[in-house]
Amino acid sequence: MAKRQSVSSSSEPITKLIETNYLFRGLDAQWLGELLAQDQVKIEKLFSNRPLYTAFLPDQDLDSLYVMLDEGIVITRSTPLDRIIAIHYAGSCFGLRNLPFSYGLATKSFPCLVESYKTSHVIKVPLATVQEIYENSEIFRERYRFLFELQQKFEYHLLNCSTYPPQAVASLLRALIYQERELGNQPDRQGNYIFDLPIDMIARACQLNQRTVEQVLKGMQKHHLIAIPKGEKEDLIQILAPEGLKEVYSATREKVNWWPLK
């Protein structure tokens, strides 16, 4: 069973929503708290490597929007290639493309598995409450629209993942930089982009094997495009040169002279 805590018993979840989550940032705390308290919304713990739901099944919709509160990763994997097509971190939302409401009504695709890759905490906001906030907040409506646009742009970056490994990995990193910058989650106060990004996730998103991903990351480290922080938790990648990654992202084989395989 997921460990739960009542939102109505503490103001902390509301504070987190309006301070850290893109969709709810800056909304009136009292108004939002009253809406969530009426629905008896709970904080839920999503354990790692657990499926949450299958998206885009015919005639099957969600009844809640998932709002991520803290550390963790939630991914969407397409079939049949088992390719990661969406990566969500704290400060983001997911599930909106499967709500029978607004732009979700026009979002159709093939079945995709949504799963918690690393443990996180979420608030599930009921569909009726999402609709009420949407109808009464112009800011919320615009942000809600932009989340759909952002997902399309993320997938566009992945479409530009060529079979050339440096370009493929750079495409994913550029997609994450753009996504997290637009959501207001990164960079940090020192201007750093740091991603919790396991090698397995990179491989599944870029359709490469893990050994090749490791070689690409070593090359990027050697040429000061990225760094792997030492003494920190596993899987962190720090972006040292976002503009340098952009050059790799748009490069041809002849332009990336540090990659040994031609």
C-alpha positions as CSV (number, residue, x, y, z in Angstrom):
1,M,0.0,0.0,0.0
2,A,1.2,3.5,-0.8
3,K,1.9,5.6,2.3
4,R,-0.5,8.5,2.3
5,Q,-1.0,11.8,4.1
6,S,-4.0,14.0,4.0
7,V,-3.6,17.3,2.3
8,S,-6.1,18.9,4.6
9,S,-4.0,18.0,7.6
10,S,-1.0,20.1,6.6
11,S,-0.4,23.2,4.4
12,E,2.9,21.9,3.2
13,P,1.6,20.1,0.1
14,I,-0.3,23.2,-1.0
15,T,2.9,25.3,-0.4
16,K,4.9,22.8,-2.5
17,L,2.3,23.0,-5.3
18,I,2.3,26.8,-5.6
19,E,6.0,27.2,-5.1
20,T,7.5,24.3,-7.1
21,N,5.0,22.9,-9.6
22,Y,4.8,24.6,-13.0
23,L,1.0,24.1,-13.4
24,F,0.1,25.4,-10.0
25,R,2.9,27.9,-9.3
26,G,1.6,31.2,-7.9
27,L,-2.1,30.2,-7.7
28,D,-4.0,31.5,-4.7
29,A,-3.1,29.1,-1.8
30,Q,-6.4,29.5,0.1
31,W,-8.6,28.9,-2.9
32,L,-6.5,25.9,-4.1
33,G,-6.4,24.5,-0.5
34,E,-10.1,24.6,-0.2
35,L,-10.6,22.8,-3.5
36,L,-8.2,20.0,-2.7
37,A,-9.5,19.7,0.9
38,Q,-13.0,19.2,-0.4
39,D,-11.8,16.3,-2.5
40,Q,-9.8,14.8,0.4
41,V,-6.8,14.6,-1.9
42,K,-4.0,12.5,-0.6
43,I,-0.2,12.4,-1.1
44,E,0.7,9.0,-2.6
45,K,4.1,7.3,-2.8
46,L,5.0,5.8,-6.1
47,F,7.5,3.1,-5.7
48,S,10.3,2.6,-8.2
49,N,9.8,0.2,-11.1
50,R,6.1,0.0,-10.8
51,P,3.6,0.4,-13.6
52,L,1.0,3.1,-13.1
53,Y,-1.3,2.8,-16.0
54,T,-1.4,2.1,-19.8
55,A,-1.9,5.3,-21.7
56,F,-4.0,5.7,-24.9
57,L,-6.1,2.6,-24.5
58,P,-9.3,2.8,-26.5
59,D,-12.2,4.1,-24.5
60,Q,-10.1,4.1,-21.2
61,D,-9.4,7.5,-19.6
62,L,-7.9,8.7,-16.3
63,D,-10.0,10.3,-13.6
64,S,-7.1,12.3,-12.0
65,L,-4.1,14.4,-12.9
66,Y,-0.8,13.3,-11.4
67,V,1.3,16.2,-9.8
68,M,4.8,15.3,-8.8
69,L,6.0,16.8,-5.6
70,D,9.6,15.8,-5.0
71,E,12.5,13.6,-6.2
72,G,11.7,10.8,-8.6
73,I,11.3,10.0,-12.2
74,V,8.2,8.9,-14.1
75,I,8.6,7.7,-17.7
76,T,6.3,6.8,-20.6
77,R,7.4,3.8,-22.8
78,S,6.0,3.3,-26.3
79,T,5.3,-0.1,-27.8
80,P,6.5,-2.2,-29.5
81,L,10.0,-0.7,-29.5
82,D,10.0,-0.1,-25.7
83,R,11.3,3.4,-26.3
84,I,11.0,6.1,-23.7
85,I,9.1,9.0,-25.1
86,A,8.5,11.1,-22.0
87,I,10.5,11.8,-18.8
88,H,8.9,13.6,-15.9
89,Y,10.8,15.0,-12.9
90,A,9.6,16.8,-9.7
91,G,7.8,20.0,-10.5
92,S,6.0,18.4,-13.5
93,C,2.6,16.8,-14.1
94,F,1.6,13.7,-16.1
95,G,-1.6,12.0,-17.1
96,L,-3.2,15.1,-18.7
97,R,-3.0,13.5,-22.2
98,N,-5.4,10.8,-20.9
99,L,-7.9,13.1,-19.2
100,P,-11.2,13.2,-21.2
101,F,-11.0,17.0,-21.1
102,S,-9.6,20.0,-23.0
103,Y,-6.7,19.0,-25.3
104,G,-6.8,15.5,-23.9
105,L,-9.9,14.9,-26.0
106,A,-7.8,15.3,-29.2
107,T,-4.7,13.3,-28.0
108,K,-4.7,9.9,-29.6
109,S,-1.8,7.5,-29.8
110,F,-0.8,3.8,-29.5
111,P,-0.8,2.1,-26.1
112,C,2.1,3.3,-23.9
113,L,3.1,2.1,-20.4
114,V,3.5,4.9,-17.8
115,E,5.7,3.8,-14.9
116,S,7.5,5.2,-11.9
117,Y,11.2,4.7,-12.7
118,K,12.4,6.0,-9.3
119,T,10.3,6.5,-6.1
120,S,8.4,9.8,-6.0
121,H,5.5,11.4,-4.2
122,V,2.4,12.7,-6.1
123,I,-0.9,14.3,-5.5
124,K,-3.7,13.0,-7.7
125,V,-6.0,15.9,-8.5
126,P,-9.5,14.7,-9.5
127,L,-10.7,15.6,-13.0
128,A,-13.6,17.7,-11.7
129,T,-11.2,19.8,-9.7
130,V,-8.8,20.2,-12.7
131,Q,-11.8,21.4,-14.8
132,E,-12.8,23.9,-12.1
133,I,-9.4,25.4,-11.8
134,Y,-9.1,25.5,-15.6
135,E,-12.4,27.4,-15.9
136,N,-11.5,29.9,-13.3
137,S,-7.8,30.6,-13.9
138,E,-6.4,32.1,-17.2
139,I,-2.9,31.4,-16.0
140,F,-3.7,27.7,-15.4
141,R,-5.4,27.4,-18.8
142,E,-2.3,28.8,-20.6
143,R,0.1,26.5,-18.7
144,Y,-2.1,23.5,-19.3
145,R,-2.0,24.2,-23.0
146,F,1.7,24.7,-22.9
147,L,2.3,21.3,-21.2
148,F,0.8,19.6,-24.3
149,E,3.1,21.8,-26.6
150,L,6.1,20.9,-24.4
151,Q,5.5,17.1,-24.8
152,Q,5.3,17.5,-28.6
153,K,8.6,19.4,-28.6
154,F,10.2,16.7,-26.4
155,E,9.1,14.0,-28.9
156,Y,10.4,16.1,-31.8
157,H,13.8,16.2,-30.2
158,L,13.7,12.4,-30.0
159,L,12.7,12.1,-33.6
160,N,16.0,13.8,-34.4
161,C,17.9,11.1,-32.6
162,S,19.9,9.7,-35.5
163,T,21.7,6.3,-35.4
164,Y,24.9,8.3,-34.8
165,P,25.3,7.9,-31.0
166,P,26.8,11.3,-30.0
167,Q,23.9,13.1,-31.8
168,A,21.3,10.8,-30.3
169,V,22.5,11.4,-26.7
170,A,22.9,15.1,-27.3
171,S,19.3,15.2,-28.7
172,L,18.0,13.8,-25.4
173,L,20.0,16.1,-23.3
174,R,18.9,19.1,-25.3
175,A,15.3,18.0,-25.0
176,L,15.6,17.8,-21.2
177,I,17.4,21.2,-21.0
178,Y,14.6,22.8,-22.9
179,Q,11.8,21.0,-21.0
180,E,13.1,21.7,-17.5
181,R,14.0,25.3,-18.3
182,E,10.5,26.0,-19.6
183,L,9.0,24.4,-16.5
184,G,11.1,26.6,-14.3
185,N,12.8,23.7,-12.6
186,Q,16.3,24.3,-14.0
187,P,19.0,25.7,-14.1
188,D,19.7,26.0,-10.3
189,R,20.8,29.3,-8.7
190,Q,24.4,28.7,-9.9
191,G,23.1,28.3,-13.5
192,N,23.7,24.5,-13.5
193,Y,21.6,21.9,-15.3
194,I,21.8,18.6,-13.4
195,F,19.7,15.6,-14.4
196,D,19.0,12.3,-12.6
197,L,19.5,10.3,-15.8
198,P,20.4,6.6,-15.5
199,I,22.3,5.0,-18.5
200,D,19.4,2.6,-19.0
201,M,17.0,5.5,-19.5
202,I,19.3,7.2,-22.0
203,A,19.7,3.9,-23.9
204,R,15.9,3.3,-24.1
205,A,15.2,6.9,-25.2
206,C,17.9,7.0,-27.8
207,Q,17.6,3.3,-28.9
208,L,21.2,2.6,-28.2
209,N,22.8,-0.2,-26.1
210,Q,24.1,0.7,-22.7
211,R,27.8,0.2,-23.6
212,T,27.5,2.7,-26.4
213,V,25.9,5.2,-24.1
214,E,28.7,4.8,-21.6
215,Q,31.2,5.5,-24.4
216,V,29.4,8.6,-25.5
217,L,29.2,10.0,-22.0
218,K,32.9,9.4,-21.5
219,G,33.6,11.3,-24.7
220,M,31.4,14.2,-23.6
221,Q,33.2,14.3,-20.3
222,K,36.6,14.3,-21.9
223,H,35.5,17.3,-24.0
224,H,33.9,19.1,-21.1
225,L,30.4,19.0,-22.3
226,I,29.2,17.2,-19.2
227,A,30.4,16.1,-15.8
228,I,29.5,13.3,-13.6
229,P,29.4,14.8,-10.0
230,K,31.5,12.6,-7.6
231,G,30.3,12.0,-4.1
232,E,26.7,12.6,-5.1
233,K,23.9,10.1,-5.6
234,E,24.0,7.8,-8.6
235,D,23.0,8.7,-12.1
236,L,23.5,12.5,-12.0
237,I,24.7,14.2,-15.1
238,Q,25.8,17.9,-15.0
239,I,25.6,19.9,-18.2
240,L,28.7,22.0,-18.5
241,A,28.2,23.4,-22.1
242,P,24.6,23.5,-23.2
243,E,25.6,25.4,-26.4
244,G,28.3,22.8,-27.1
245,L,25.6,20.1,-26.9
246,K,23.6,22.0,-29.4
247,E,26.5,21.8,-31.8
248,V,26.7,18.0,-31.3
249,Y,22.9,17.8,-31.7
250,S,23.0,19.3,-35.1
251,A,26.3,17.7,-36.2
252,T,27.1,15.3,-38.9
253,R,29.6,12.5,-38.5
254,E,32.5,14.6,-39.8
255,K,31.9,17.4,-37.2
256,V,32.2,15.2,-34.1
257,N,35.9,14.4,-34.2
258,W,36.0,12.8,-30.7
259,W,33.8,9.9,-31.6
260,P,36.0,7.0,-32.7
261,L,33.5,5.1,-34.8
262,K,32.9,6.4,-38.3
